[in-house]
Amino acid sequence: MSSQSRTKVTSISRPQSPPTTGGHIKWYSQEKRYGFAVDENGVEHYFNSNDVIAVANPGTGIAIEFSPRVNQKGPRATLIKEVARPTVNRSQSVEKSDSRVKCGSCEKLMVPRLILGPPLAASNHWTPVPKKSVCPFCGCTHQEFPPSPEERTRQRWQIAFVVFVLLIVMAAFH
């Protein structure tokens, strides 16, 4: 055996793993099988389904870790893995505030739907005002809204005008 065919090993090194960065999936199309990931700096990276190695179902907002690359078309994400979210004990977690209310009729938890309408005394250009809120399940009224101060003032003037006209009409017949 010749000495040229032998190579001397001076050190044993492990292959380096590619650098990774954290981020999340911004958008992914199951149909087209590609999407975009956003890194911690806000840079968007293109990826396709072949770049995903450890994400069961890529979806919007999933926290991931990936190896960033740059090719002639721009930033690309490869070796995409889902980041395991820490499990939180339910008793330790901060409860979200639930803004739903219970319907007085069907007793379901709901977010009331607002019903708008014209002001009591509409002028040429009017803006809809809230009239009442209703249950989206059964349609029963949840809350009636009182007229605004401007509406009440205008309503009083209208009533005063009608009473004035009636007094004039009654005086004409006597």
Buried (B, 14 or more C-beta within 10 A) or exposed (E): EEEEEEEEEEEEEEEEEEEBBEBBBEBBEEEEEBBBBBBEEEBBBBBBBEBBEEBEEBEEEBEBBBBBBEEEEEBBBBBBBBBEEEEEEEEEEEEEEEEEBEBEBEEEEBEBEBBEEEBBBBEEEEEEBEBBBBBEEEEEBBEEBEBEEEBEEBBEEEEEEEEEEEEEEEEEEE
